[in-house]
């Protein structure tokens, strides 16, 4: 990857369920621009290219790959979603 090319992370519970059935290392982690480790289900070079899962939300710009594993790390992605990401049922 060209080091000047920006990357953006996305996360979807639906996509993660699919990945756990398909991949040996479905838990994928990157560092964001603030140094936080975040779990991603997809990485793209275009921040406007949203994955096609109904529950996907953006994790913003990422800086580097951290790890992938067959078991999850325990941490909190909640700073990345808001009521706009998951609107309340009316």
PyMOL Python script that loads the backbone (N, CA, C, O; Angstrom):
from pymol import cmd

cmd.read_pdbstr("""\
ATOM      1  N   UNK A   1       0.828  -1.179   0.000  1.00  0.00           N
ATOM      2  CA  UNK A   1       0.000   0.000   0.000  1.00  0.00           C
ATOM      3  C   UNK A   1       0.873   1.244   0.000  1.00  0.00           C
ATOM      4  O   UNK A   1       1.857   1.309   0.737  1.00  0.00           O
ATOM      5  N   UNK A   2       0.532   2.211  -0.801  1.00  0.00           N
ATOM      6  CA  UNK A   2       1.213   3.489  -0.849  1.00  0.00           C
ATOM      7  C   UNK A   2       0.988   4.195   0.484  1.00  0.00           C
ATOM      8  O   UNK A   2      -0.161   4.385   0.883  1.00  0.00           O
ATOM      9  N   UNK A   3       2.044   4.586   1.179  1.00  0.00           N
ATOM     10  CA  UNK A   3       1.912   5.153   2.518  1.00  0.00           C
ATOM     11  C   UNK A   3       1.178   6.489   2.519  1.00  0.00           C
ATOM     12  O   UNK A   3       0.688   6.907   3.568  1.00  0.00           O
ATOM     13  N   UNK A   4       1.082   7.182   1.369  1.00  0.00           N
ATOM     14  CA  UNK A   4       0.368   8.457   1.319  1.00  0.00           C
ATOM     15  C   UNK A   4      -1.126   8.263   1.054  1.00  0.00           C
ATOM     16  O   UNK A   4      -1.891   9.226   1.112  1.00  0.00           O
ATOM     17  N   UNK A   5      -1.541   7.052   0.768  1.00  0.00           N
ATOM     18  CA  UNK A   5      -2.947   6.771   0.486  1.00  0.00           C
ATOM     19  C   UNK A   5      -3.702   6.542   1.795  1.00  0.00           C
ATOM     20  O   UNK A   5      -3.330   5.674   2.585  1.00  0.00           O
ATOM     21  N   UNK A   6      -4.766   7.322   2.024  1.00  0.00           N
ATOM     22  CA  UNK A   6      -5.534   7.205   3.258  1.00  0.00           C
ATOM     23  C   UNK A   6      -6.417   5.961   3.224  1.00  0.00           C
ATOM     24  O   UNK A   6      -6.864   5.523   2.165  1.00  0.00           O
ATOM     25  N   UNK A   7      -6.658   5.396   4.426  1.00  0.00           N
ATOM     26  CA  UNK A   7      -7.554   4.249   4.547  1.00  0.00           C
ATOM     27  C   UNK A   7      -8.617   4.558   5.601  1.00  0.00           C
ATOM     28  O   UNK A   7      -8.367   5.285   6.562  1.00  0.00           O
ATOM     29  N   UNK A   8      -9.804   3.993   5.401  1.00  0.00           N
ATOM     30  CA  UNK A   8     -10.951   4.253   6.259  1.00  0.00           C
ATOM     31  C   UNK A   8     -11.560   2.931   6.699  1.00  0.00           C
ATOM     32  O   UNK A   8     -11.686   1.997   5.906  1.00  0.00           O
ATOM     33  N   UNK A   9     -11.933   2.862   7.964  1.00  0.00           N
ATOM     34  CA  UNK A   9     -12.481   1.640   8.520  1.00  0.00           C
ATOM     35  C   UNK A   9     -13.992   1.671   8.658  1.00  0.00           C
ATOM     36  O   UNK A   9     -14.597   2.723   8.867  1.00  0.00           O
ATOM     37  N   UNK A  10     -14.590   0.481   8.535  1.00  0.00           N
ATOM     38  CA  UNK A  10     -16.027   0.291   8.681  1.00  0.00           C
ATOM     39  C   UNK A  10     -16.257  -0.920   9.579  1.00  0.00           C
ATOM     40  O   UNK A  10     -15.433  -1.833   9.634  1.00  0.00           O
ATOM     41  N   UNK A  11     -17.394  -0.914  10.283  1.00  0.00           N
ATOM     42  CA  UNK A  11     -17.742  -2.049  11.127  1.00  0.00           C
ATOM     43  C   UNK A  11     -19.219  -2.374  10.983  1.00  0.00           C
ATOM     44  O   UNK A  11     -20.070  -1.484  10.979  1.00  0.00           O
ATOM     45  N   UNK A  12     -19.515  -3.685  10.863  1.00  0.00           N
ATOM     46  CA  UNK A  12     -20.884  -4.185  10.775  1.00  0.00           C
ATOM     47  C   UNK A  12     -20.972  -5.503  11.529  1.00  0.00           C
ATOM     48  O   UNK A  12     -20.182  -6.413  11.279  1.00  0.00           O
ATOM     49  N   UNK A  13     -21.937  -5.617  12.460  1.00  0.00           N
ATOM     50  CA  UNK A  13     -22.151  -6.887  13.156  1.00  0.00           C
ATOM     51  C   UNK A  13     -22.570  -7.980  12.184  1.00  0.00           C
ATOM     52  O   UNK A  13     -22.147  -9.129  12.320  1.00  0.00           O
ATOM     53  N   UNK A  14     -23.395  -7.633  11.206  1.00  0.00           N
ATOM     54  CA  UNK A  14     -23.834  -8.605  10.197  1.00  0.00           C
ATOM     55  C   UNK A  14     -22.639  -9.132   9.418  1.00  0.00           C
ATOM     56  O   UNK A  14     -22.511 -10.339   9.210  1.00  0.00           O
ATOM     57  N   UNK A  15     -21.779  -8.245   8.995  1.00  0.00           N
ATOM     58  CA  UNK A  15     -20.585  -8.640   8.246  1.00  0.00           C
ATOM     59  C   UNK A  15     -19.666  -9.500   9.117  1.00  0.00           C
ATOM     60  O   UNK A  15     -19.081 -10.467   8.630  1.00  0.00           O
ATOM     61  N   UNK A  16     -19.536  -9.155  10.398  1.00  0.00           N
ATOM     62  CA  UNK A  16     -18.691  -9.950  11.292  1.00  0.00           C
ATOM     63  C   UNK A  16     -19.237 -11.374  11.421  1.00  0.00           C
ATOM     64  O   UNK A  16     -18.459 -12.328  11.405  1.00  0.00           O
ATOM     65  N   UNK A  17     -20.547 -11.533  11.548  1.00  0.00           N
ATOM     66  CA  UNK A  17     -21.132 -12.885  11.616  1.00  0.00           C
ATOM     67  C   UNK A  17     -20.772 -13.688  10.367  1.00  0.00           C
ATOM     68  O   UNK A  17     -20.415 -14.862  10.461  1.00  0.00           O
ATOM     69  N   UNK A  18     -20.865 -13.055   9.204  1.00  0.00           N
ATOM     70  CA  UNK A  18     -20.489 -13.722   7.956  1.00  0.00           C
ATOM     71  C   UNK A  18     -19.004 -14.090   7.950  1.00  0.00           C
ATOM     72  O   UNK A  18     -18.635 -15.177   7.504  1.00  0.00           O
ATOM     73  N   UNK A  19     -18.172 -13.210   8.432  1.00  0.00           N
ATOM     74  CA  UNK A  19     -16.726 -13.442   8.451  1.00  0.00           C
ATOM     75  C   UNK A  19     -16.355 -14.582   9.393  1.00  0.00           C
ATOM     76  O   UNK A  19     -15.454 -15.364   9.089  1.00  0.00           O
ATOM     77  N   UNK A  20     -17.044 -14.688  10.541  1.00  0.00           N
ATOM     78  CA  UNK A  20     -16.745 -15.768  11.491  1.00  0.00           C
ATOM     79  C   UNK A  20     -17.038 -17.136  10.888  1.00  0.00           C
ATOM     80  O   UNK A  20     -16.408 -18.125  11.262  1.00  0.00           O
ATOM     81  N   UNK A  21     -17.981 -17.199   9.965  1.00  0.00           N
ATOM     82  CA  UNK A  21     -18.319 -18.466   9.299  1.00  0.00           C
ATOM     83  C   UNK A  21     -17.363 -18.787   8.156  1.00  0.00           C
ATOM     84  O   UNK A  21     -17.278 -19.937   7.724  1.00  0.00           O
ATOM     85  N   UNK A  22     -16.643 -17.783   7.665  1.00  0.00           N
ATOM     86  CA  UNK A  22     -15.843 -17.938   6.450  1.00  0.00           C
ATOM     87  C   UNK A  22     -14.333 -17.908   6.675  1.00  0.00           C
ATOM     88  O   UNK A  22     -13.600 -18.672   6.047  1.00  0.00           O
ATOM     89  N   UNK A  23     -13.863 -17.036   7.560  1.00  0.00           N
ATOM     90  CA  UNK A  23     -12.431 -16.787   7.711  1.00  0.00           C
ATOM     91  C   UNK A  23     -11.868 -17.391   8.995  1.00  0.00           C
ATOM     92  O   UNK A  23     -12.565 -17.481  10.005  1.00  0.00           O
ATOM     93  N   UNK A  24     -10.612 -17.802   8.947  1.00  0.00           N
ATOM     94  CA  UNK A  24      -9.971 -18.363  10.141  1.00  0.00           C
ATOM     95  C   UNK A  24      -9.567 -17.273  11.131  1.00  0.00           C
ATOM     96  O   UNK A  24      -9.451 -17.543  12.326  1.00  0.00           O
ATOM     97  N   UNK A  25      -9.353 -16.051  10.657  1.00  0.00           N
ATOM     98  CA  UNK A  25      -8.976 -14.915  11.524  1.00  0.00           C
ATOM     99  C   UNK A  25      -9.966 -13.764  11.287  1.00  0.00           C
ATOM    100  O   UNK A  25      -9.602 -12.756  10.681  1.00  0.00           O
ATOM    101  N   UNK A  26     -11.199 -13.903  11.756  1.00  0.00           N
ATOM    102  CA  UNK A  26     -12.231 -12.908  11.417  1.00  0.00           C
ATOM    103  C   UNK A  26     -12.155 -11.604  12.202  1.00  0.00           C
ATOM    104  O   UNK A  26     -12.774 -10.615  11.809  1.00  0.00           O
ATOM    105  N   UNK A  27     -11.412 -11.583  13.298  1.00  0.00           N
ATOM    106  CA  UNK A  27     -11.339 -10.380  14.127  1.00  0.00           C
ATOM    107  C   UNK A  27     -10.133  -9.558  13.680  1.00  0.00           C
ATOM    108  O   UNK A  27      -8.986  -9.968  13.859  1.00  0.00           O
ATOM    109  N   UNK A  28     -10.410  -8.385  13.093  1.00  0.00           N
ATOM    110  CA  UNK A  28      -9.372  -7.568  12.456  1.00  0.00           C
ATOM    111  C   UNK A  28      -9.317  -6.218  13.156  1.00  0.00           C
ATOM    112  O   UNK A  28     -10.347  -5.593  13.409  1.00  0.00           O
ATOM    113  N   UNK A  29      -8.107  -5.779  13.463  1.00  0.00           N
ATOM    114  CA  UNK A  29      -7.912  -4.553  14.228  1.00  0.00           C
ATOM    115  C   UNK A  29      -6.918  -3.622  13.534  1.00  0.00           C
ATOM    116  O   UNK A  29      -5.902  -4.056  12.993  1.00  0.00           O
ATOM    117  N   UNK A  30      -7.239  -2.349  13.566  1.00  0.00           N
ATOM    118  CA  UNK A  30      -6.383  -1.285  13.040  1.00  0.00           C
ATOM    119  C   UNK A  30      -6.248  -0.211  14.099  1.00  0.00           C
ATOM    120  O   UNK A  30      -7.009  -0.187  15.066  1.00  0.00           O
ATOM    121  N   UNK A  31      -5.280   0.682  13.920  1.00  0.00           N
ATOM    122  CA  UNK A  31      -5.166   1.872  14.758  1.00  0.00           C
ATOM    123  C   UNK A  31      -5.792   3.043  14.001  1.00  0.00           C
ATOM    124  O   UNK A  31      -5.577   3.210  12.801  1.00  0.00           O
ATOM    125  N   UNK A  32      -6.567   3.848  14.723  1.00  0.00           N
ATOM    126  CA  UNK A  32      -7.136   5.039  14.094  1.00  0.00           C
ATOM    127  C   UNK A  32      -6.159   6.210  14.233  1.00  0.00           C
ATOM    128  O   UNK A  32      -5.072   6.056  14.789  1.00  0.00           O
ATOM    129  N   UNK A  33      -6.550   7.365  13.729  1.00  0.00           N
ATOM    130  CA  UNK A  33      -5.643   8.522  13.722  1.00  0.00           C
ATOM    131  C   UNK A  33      -5.375   9.069  15.120  1.00  0.00           C
ATOM    132  O   UNK A  33      -4.489   9.906  15.292  1.00  0.00           O
ATOM    133  N   UNK A  34      -6.127   8.608  16.123  1.00  0.00           N
ATOM    134  CA  UNK A  34      -5.924   9.039  17.508  1.00  0.00           C
ATOM    135  C   UNK A  34      -5.117   8.019  18.313  1.00  0.00           C
ATOM    136  O   UNK A  34      -4.873   8.211  19.504  1.00  0.00           O
ATOM    137  N   UNK A  35      -4.704   6.932  17.653  1.00  0.00           N
ATOM    138  CA  UNK A  35      -3.921   5.902  18.325  1.00  0.00           C
ATOM    139  C   UNK A  35      -4.749   4.815  18.985  1.00  0.00           C
ATOM    140  O   UNK A  35      -4.199   3.905  19.606  1.00  0.00           O
ATOM    141  N   UNK A  36      -6.081   4.903  18.855  1.00  0.00           N
ATOM    142  CA  UNK A  36      -6.956   3.877  19.422  1.00  0.00           C
ATOM    143  C   UNK A  36      -6.963   2.628  18.543  1.00  0.00           C
ATOM    144  O   UNK A  36      -6.898   2.727  17.318  1.00  0.00           O
ATOM    145  N   UNK A  37      -7.041   1.470  19.161  1.00  0.00           N
ATOM    146  CA  UNK A  37      -7.204   0.230  18.414  1.00  0.00           C
ATOM    147  C   UNK A  37      -8.692   0.008  18.217  1.00  0.00           C
ATOM    148  O   UNK A  37      -9.458   0.006  19.181  1.00  0.00           O
ATOM    149  N   UNK A  38      -9.104  -0.181  16.961  1.00  0.00           N
ATOM    150  CA  UNK A  38     -10.514  -0.385  16.636  1.00  0.00           C
ATOM    151  C   UNK A  38     -10.685  -1.675  15.848  1.00  0.00           C
ATOM    152  O   UNK A  38      -9.812  -2.070  15.075  1.00  0.00           O
ATOM    153  N   UNK A  39     -11.814  -2.319  16.056  1.00  0.00           N
ATOM    154  CA  UNK A  39     -12.133  -3.531  15.305  1.00  0.00           C
ATOM    155  C   UNK A  39     -12.856  -3.123  14.031  1.00  0.00           C
ATOM    156  O   UNK A  39     -13.804  -2.340  14.074  1.00  0.00           O
ATOM    157  N   UNK A  40     -12.411  -3.650  12.902  1.00  0.00           N
ATOM    158  CA  UNK A  40     -13.017  -3.333  11.608  1.00  0.00           C
ATOM    159  C   UNK A  40     -13.510  -4.612  10.943  1.00  0.00           C
ATOM    160  O   UNK A  40     -13.021  -5.707  11.221  1.00  0.00           O
ATOM    161  N   UNK A  41     -14.476  -4.450  10.070  1.00  0.00           N
ATOM    162  CA  UNK A  41     -14.882  -5.567   9.218  1.00  0.00           C
ATOM    163  C   UNK A  41     -14.560  -5.283   7.763  1.00  0.00           C
ATOM    164  O   UNK A  41     -14.615  -6.181   6.923  1.00  0.00           O
ATOM    165  N   UNK A  42     -14.221  -4.027   7.461  1.00  0.00           N
ATOM    166  CA  UNK A  42     -13.840  -3.679   6.089  1.00  0.00           C
ATOM    167  C   UNK A  42     -13.002  -2.412   6.115  1.00  0.00           C
ATOM    168  O   UNK A  42     -13.220  -1.522   6.937  1.00  0.00           O
ATOM    169  N   UNK A  43     -12.038  -2.342   5.202  1.00  0.00           N
ATOM    170  CA  UNK A  43     -11.170  -1.177   5.049  1.00  0.00           C
ATOM    171  C   UNK A  43     -11.235  -0.756   3.593  1.00  0.00           C
ATOM    172  O   UNK A  43     -11.159  -1.588   2.689  1.00  0.00           O
ATOM    173  N   UNK A  44     -11.378   0.553   3.373  1.00  0.00           N
ATOM    174  CA  UNK A  44     -11.470   1.083   2.010  1.00  0.00           C
ATOM    175  C   UNK A  44     -10.592   2.324   1.887  1.00  0.00           C
ATOM    176  O   UNK A  44     -10.232   2.954   2.882  1.00  0.00           O
ATOM    177  N   UNK A  45     -10.257   2.659   0.641  1.00  0.00           N
ATOM    178  CA  UNK A  45      -9.477   3.868   0.372  1.00  0.00           C
ATOM    179  C   UNK A  45     -10.364   5.079   0.134  1.00  0.00           C
ATOM    180  O   UNK A  45      -9.879   6.210   0.147  1.00  0.00           O
ATOM    181  N   UNK A  46     -11.647   4.862  -0.082  1.00  0.00           N
ATOM    182  CA  UNK A  46     -12.589   5.943  -0.322  1.00  0.00           C
ATOM    183  C   UNK A  46     -13.549   6.023   0.852  1.00  0.00           C
ATOM    184  O   UNK A  46     -14.296   5.076   1.097  1.00  0.00           O
ATOM    185  N   UNK A  47     -13.547   7.135   1.586  1.00  0.00           N
ATOM    186  CA  UNK A  47     -14.394   7.237   2.776  1.00  0.00           C
ATOM    187  C   UNK A  47     -15.881   7.312   2.457  1.00  0.00           C
ATOM    188  O   UNK A  47     -16.714   7.158   3.350  1.00  0.00           O
ATOM    189  N   UNK A  48     -16.220   7.547   1.201  1.00  0.00           N
ATOM    190  CA  UNK A  48     -17.624   7.626   0.792  1.00  0.00           C
ATOM    191  C   UNK A  48     -18.135   6.300   0.245  1.00  0.00           C
ATOM    192  O   UNK A  48     -19.317   6.183  -0.079  1.00  0.00           O
ATOM    193  N   UNK A  49     -17.269   5.307   0.137  1.00  0.00           N
ATOM    194  CA  UNK A  49     -17.633   3.996  -0.401  1.00  0.00           C
ATOM    195  C   UNK A  49     -18.098   3.092   0.737  1.00  0.00           C
ATOM    196  O   UNK A  49     -17.333   2.275   1.249  1.00  0.00           O
ATOM    197  N   UNK A  50     -19.359   3.251   1.125  1.00  0.00           N
ATOM    198  CA  UNK A  50     -19.923   2.546   2.277  1.00  0.00           C
ATOM    199  C   UNK A  50     -20.223   1.086   1.923  1.00  0.00           C
ATOM    200  O   UNK A  50     -20.831   0.816   0.887  1.00  0.00           O
ATOM    201  N   UNK A  51     -19.800   0.142   2.776  1.00  0.00           N
ATOM    202  CA  UNK A  51     -20.150  -1.271   2.552  1.00  0.00           C
ATOM    203  C   UNK A  51     -21.672  -1.464   2.570  1.00  0.00           C
ATOM    204  O   UNK A  51     -22.401  -0.665   3.158  1.00  0.00           O
ATOM    205  N   UNK A  52     -22.133  -2.522   1.927  1.00  0.00           N
ATOM    206  CA  UNK A  52     -23.562  -2.729   1.744  1.00  0.00           C
ATOM    207  C   UNK A  52     -24.200  -3.594   2.835  1.00  0.00           C
ATOM    208  O   UNK A  52     -24.851  -4.596   2.536  1.00  0.00           O
ATOM    209  N   UNK A  53     -24.014  -3.211   4.080  1.00  0.00           N
ATOM    210  CA  UNK A  53     -24.649  -3.888   5.207  1.00  0.00           C
ATOM    211  C   UNK A  53     -25.511  -2.856   5.933  1.00  0.00           C
ATOM    212  O   UNK A  53     -25.074  -1.724   6.141  1.00  0.00           O
ATOM    213  N   UNK A  54     -26.714  -3.231   6.315  1.00  0.00           N
ATOM    214  CA  UNK A  54     -27.662  -2.277   6.898  1.00  0.00           C
ATOM    215  C   UNK A  54     -27.179  -1.681   8.219  1.00  0.00           C
ATOM    216  O   UNK A  54     -27.598  -0.583   8.585  1.00  0.00           O
ATOM    217  N   UNK A  55     -26.315  -2.376   8.930  1.00  0.00           N
ATOM    218  CA  UNK A  55     -25.884  -1.914  10.246  1.00  0.00           C
ATOM    219  C   UNK A  55     -24.446  -1.391  10.267  1.00  0.00           C
ATOM    220  O   UNK A  55     -23.843  -1.292  11.336  1.00  0.00           O
ATOM    221  N   UNK A  56     -23.901  -1.061   9.120  1.00  0.00           N
ATOM    222  CA  UNK A  56     -22.514  -0.611   9.026  1.00  0.00           C
ATOM    223  C   UNK A  56     -22.371   0.824   9.546  1.00  0.00           C
ATOM    224  O   UNK A  56     -23.254   1.659   9.350  1.00  0.00           O
ATOM    225  N   UNK A  57     -21.247   1.091  10.209  1.00  0.00           N
ATOM    226  CA  UNK A  57     -20.930   2.463  10.585  1.00  0.00           C
ATOM    227  C   UNK A  57     -19.435   2.713  10.385  1.00  0.00           C
ATOM    228  O   UNK A  57     -18.617   1.795  10.426  1.00  0.00           O
ATOM    229  N   UNK A  58     -19.113   3.977  10.168  1.00  0.00           N
ATOM    230  CA  UNK A  58     -17.741   4.387   9.878  1.00  0.00           C
ATOM    231  C   UNK A  58     -16.923   4.496  11.155  1.00  0.00           C
ATOM    232  O   UNK A  58     -17.411   4.957  12.187  1.00  0.00           O
ATOM    233  N   UNK A  59     -15.679   4.068  11.066  1.00  0.00           N
ATOM    234  CA  UNK A  59     -14.712   4.220  12.148  1.00  0.00           C
ATOM    235  C   UNK A  59     -13.719   5.333  11.834  1.00  0.00           C
ATOM    236  O   UNK A  59     -12.810   5.599  12.620  1.00  0.00           O
ATOM    237  N   UNK A  60     -13.893   5.975  10.696  1.00  0.00           N
ATOM    238  CA  UNK A  60     -13.025   7.089  10.318  1.00  0.00           C
ATOM    239  C   UNK A  60     -11.710   6.628   9.711  1.00  0.00           C
ATOM    240  O   UNK A  60     -11.549   5.480   9.297  1.00  0.00           O
ATOM    241  N   UNK A  61     -10.786   7.565   9.676  1.00  0.00           N
ATOM    242  CA  UNK A  61      -9.479   7.317   9.067  1.00  0.00           C
ATOM    243  C   UNK A  61      -8.625   6.428   9.973  1.00  0.00           C
ATOM    244  O   UNK A  61      -8.615   6.579  11.195  1.00  0.00           O
ATOM    245  N   UNK A  62      -7.919   5.510   9.345  1.00  0.00           N
ATOM    246  CA  UNK A  62      -7.035   4.579  10.052  1.00  0.00           C
ATOM    247  C   UNK A  62      -5.593   4.864   9.659  1.00  0.00           C
ATOM    248  O   UNK A  62      -5.327   5.444   8.606  1.00  0.00           O
ATOM    249  N   UNK A  63      -4.670   4.450  10.514  1.00  0.00           N
ATOM    250  CA  UNK A  63      -3.254   4.689  10.203  1.00  0.00           C
ATOM    251  C   UNK A  63      -2.481   3.425   9.887  1.00  0.00           C
ATOM    252  O   UNK A  63      -1.604   3.431   9.024  1.00  0.00           O
ATOM    253  N   UNK A  64      -2.803   2.327  10.588  1.00  0.00           N
ATOM    254  CA  UNK A  64      -2.024   1.113  10.362  1.00  0.00           C
ATOM    255  C   UNK A  64      -2.756  -0.127  10.854  1.00  0.00           C
ATOM    256  O   UNK A  64      -3.610  -0.065  11.738  1.00  0.00           O
ATOM    257  N   UNK A  65      -2.395  -1.249  10.254  1.00  0.00           N
ATOM    258  CA  UNK A  65      -2.900  -2.544  10.686  1.00  0.00           C
ATOM    259  C   UNK A  65      -2.314  -2.847  12.062  1.00  0.00           C
ATOM    260  O   UNK A  65      -1.142  -2.569  12.317  1.00  0.00           O
ATOM    261  N   UNK A  66      -3.134  -3.420  12.953  1.00  0.00           N
ATOM    262  CA  UNK A  66      -2.657  -3.787  14.286  1.00  0.00           C
ATOM    263  C   UNK A  66      -2.531  -5.303  14.433  1.00  0.00           C
ATOM    264  O   UNK A  66      -1.461  -5.809  14.769  1.00  0.00           O
ATOM    265  N   UNK A  67      -3.645  -6.039  14.178  1.00  0.00           N
ATOM    266  CA  UNK A  67      -3.624  -7.494  14.349  1.00  0.00           C
ATOM    267  C   UNK A  67      -4.899  -8.101  13.785  1.00  0.00           C
ATOM    268  O   UNK A  67      -5.890  -7.409  13.546  1.00  0.00           O
ATOM    269  N   UNK A  68      -4.847  -9.411  13.578  1.00  0.00           N
ATOM    270  CA  UNK A  68      -6.056 -10.189  13.297  1.00  0.00           C
ATOM    271  C   UNK A  68      -5.938 -11.482  14.097  1.00  0.00           C
ATOM    272  O   UNK A  68      -4.837 -11.975  14.342  1.00  0.00           O
ATOM    273  N   UNK A  69      -7.087 -12.023  14.499  1.00  0.00           N
ATOM    274  CA  UNK A  69      -7.061 -13.192  15.364  1.00  0.00           C
ATOM    275  C   UNK A  69      -8.324 -14.007  15.173  1.00  0.00           C
ATOM    276  O   UNK A  69      -9.300 -13.546  14.581  1.00  0.00           O
ATOM    277  N   UNK A  70      -8.286 -15.231  15.689  1.00  0.00           N
ATOM    278  CA  UNK A  70      -9.477 -16.077  15.643  1.00  0.00           C
ATOM    279  C   UNK A  70     -10.397 -15.793  16.812  1.00  0.00           C
ATOM    280  O   UNK A  70     -11.566 -16.179  16.781  1.00  0.00           O
ATOM    281  N   UNK A  71      -9.887 -15.113  17.863  1.00  0.00           N
ATOM    282  CA  UNK A  71     -10.665 -14.726  19.034  1.00  0.00           C
ATOM    283  C   UNK A  71     -10.690 -13.205  19.152  1.00  0.00           C
ATOM    284  O   UNK A  71      -9.732 -12.542  18.755  1.00  0.00           O
ATOM    285  N   UNK A  72     -11.771 -12.641  19.690  1.00  0.00           N
ATOM    286  CA  UNK A  72     -11.851 -11.179  19.782  1.00  0.00           C
ATOM    287  C   UNK A  72     -11.008 -10.609  20.910  1.00  0.00           C
ATOM    288  O   UNK A  72     -10.810 -11.252  21.941  1.00  0.00           O
ATOM    289  N   UNK A  73     -10.512  -9.390  20.702  1.00  0.00           N
ATOM    290  CA  UNK A  73      -9.942  -8.592  21.779  1.00  0.00           C
ATOM    291  C   UNK A  73     -11.127  -7.920  22.464  1.00  0.00           C
ATOM    292  O   UNK A  73     -12.190  -7.785  21.858  1.00  0.00           O
ATOM    293  N   UNK A  74     -10.965  -7.503  23.693  1.00  0.00           N
ATOM    294  CA  UNK A  74     -12.068  -6.857  24.391  1.00  0.00           C
ATOM    295  C   UNK A  74     -11.799  -5.369  24.563  1.00  0.00           C
ATOM    296  O   UNK A  74     -10.866  -4.973  25.261  1.00  0.00           O
ATOM    297  N   UNK A  75     -12.618  -4.557  23.927  1.00  0.00           N
ATOM    298  CA  UNK A  75     -12.545  -3.108  24.016  1.00  0.00           C
ATOM    299  C   UNK A  75     -13.868  -2.546  23.524  1.00  0.00           C
ATOM    300  O   UNK A  75     -14.782  -3.304  23.199  1.00  0.00           O
ATOM    301  N   UNK A  76     -13.978  -1.227  23.467  1.00  0.00           N
ATOM    302  CA  UNK A  76     -15.251  -0.573  23.193  1.00  0.00           C
ATOM    303  C   UNK A  76     -15.156   0.323  21.957  1.00  0.00           C
ATOM    304  O   UNK A  76     -14.393   1.289  21.949  1.00  0.00           O
ATOM    305  N   UNK A  77     -15.939   0.003  20.898  1.00  0.00           N
ATOM    306  CA  UNK A  77     -16.015   0.846  19.699  1.00  0.00           C
ATOM    307  C   UNK A  77     -17.062   1.951  19.855  1.00  0.00           C
ATOM    308  O   UNK A  77     -17.250   2.730  18.921  1.00  0.00           O
ATOM    309  N   UNK A  78     -17.748   2.049  20.993  1.00  0.00           N
ATOM    310  CA  UNK A  78     -18.906   2.938  21.122  1.00  0.00           C
ATOM    311  C   UNK A  78     -18.643   4.416  20.821  1.00  0.00           C
ATOM    312  O   UNK A  78     -19.587   5.101  20.426  1.00  0.00           O
ATOM    313  N   UNK A  79     -17.431   4.957  20.980  1.00  0.00           N
ATOM    314  CA  UNK A  79     -17.265   6.365  20.600  1.00  0.00           C
ATOM    315  C   UNK A  79     -17.525   6.629  19.112  1.00  0.00           C
ATOM    316  O   UNK A  79     -17.655   7.782  18.702  1.00  0.00           O
ATOM    317  N   UNK A  80     -17.600   5.574  18.311  1.00  0.00           N
ATOM    318  CA  UNK A  80     -17.741   5.735  16.865  1.00  0.00           C
ATOM    319  C   UNK A  80     -19.175   5.673  16.374  1.00  0.00           C
ATOM    320  O   UNK A  80     -19.423   5.900  15.190  1.00  0.00           O
ATOM    321  N   UNK A  81     -20.119   5.373  17.239  1.00  0.00           N
ATOM    322  CA  UNK A  81     -21.497   5.394  16.774  1.00  0.00           C
ATOM    323  C   UNK A  81     -22.346   6.296  17.643  1.00  0.00           C
ATOM    324  O   UNK A  81     -22.093   6.466  18.836  1.00  0.00           O
ATOM    325  N   UNK A  82     -23.339   6.856  17.030  1.00  0.00           N
ATOM    326  CA  UNK A  82     -24.211   7.822  17.687  1.00  0.00           C
ATOM    327  C   UNK A  82     -25.650   7.438  17.419  1.00  0.00           C
ATOM    328  O   UNK A  82     -25.916   6.422  16.777  1.00  0.00           O
ATOM    329  N   UNK A  83     -26.580   8.242  17.907  1.00  0.00           N
ATOM    330  CA  UNK A  83     -27.988   7.991  17.628  1.00  0.00           C
ATOM    331  C   UNK A  83     -28.270   8.133  16.134  1.00  0.00           C
ATOM    332  O   UNK A  83     -29.251   7.578  15.639  1.00  0.00           O
ATOM    333  N   UNK A  84     -27.430   8.866  15.411  1.00  0.00           N
ATOM    334  CA  UNK A  84     -27.594   8.993  13.960  1.00  0.00           C
ATOM    335  C   UNK A  84     -27.183   7.712  13.258  1.00  0.00           C
ATOM    336  O   UNK A  84     -27.694   7.408  12.180  1.00  0.00           O
ATOM    337  N   UNK A  85     -26.260   6.949  13.856  1.00  0.00           N
ATOM    338  CA  UNK A  85     -25.842   5.682  13.277  1.00  0.00           C
ATOM    339  C   UNK A  85     -26.939   4.648  13.442  1.00  0.00           C
ATOM    340  O   UNK A  85     -27.274   3.936  12.495  1.00  0.00           O
ATOM    341  N   UNK A  86     -27.491   4.564  14.623  1.00  0.00           N
ATOM    342  CA  UNK A  86     -28.573   3.635  14.934  1.00  0.00           C
ATOM    343  C   UNK A  86     -29.747   4.432  15.483  1.00  0.00           C
ATOM    344  O   UNK A  86     -29.923   4.501  16.700  1.00  0.00           O
ATOM    345  N   UNK A  87     -30.571   5.051  14.597  1.00  0.00           N
ATOM    346  CA  UNK A  87     -31.679   5.893  15.078  1.00  0.00           C
ATOM    347  C   UNK A  87     -32.647   5.092  15.939  1.00  0.00           C
ATOM    348  O   UNK A  87     -32.855   3.899  15.722  1.00  0.00           O
ATOM    349  N   UNK A  88     -33.227   5.766  16.910  1.00  0.00           N
ATOM    350  CA  UNK A  88     -34.200   5.134  17.796  1.00  0.00           C
ATOM    351  C   UNK A  88     -35.436   4.736  16.998  1.00  0.00           C
ATOM    352  O   UNK A  88     -35.828   5.418  16.051  1.00  0.00           O
ATOM    353  N   UNK A  89     -36.039   3.628  17.395  1.00  0.00           N
ATOM    354  CA  UNK A  89     -37.277   3.179  16.751  1.00  0.00           C
ATOM    355  C   UNK A  89     -38.364   4.196  17.033  1.00  0.00           C
ATOM    356  O   UNK A  89     -38.476   4.688  18.156  1.00  0.00           O
ATOM    357  N   UNK A  90     -39.155   4.513  16.044  1.00  0.00           N
ATOM    358  CA  UNK A  90     -40.265   5.457  16.210  1.00  0.00           C
ATOM    359  C   UNK A  90     -41.529   4.754  16.552  1.00  0.00           C
ATOM    360  O   UNK A  90     -42.565   5.396  16.728  1.00  0.00           O
TER     361      UNK A  90
END
""", "prot")
cmd.dss("prot")
cmd.show_as("cartoon", "prot")
cmd.util.cbc("prot")
cmd.orient("prot")
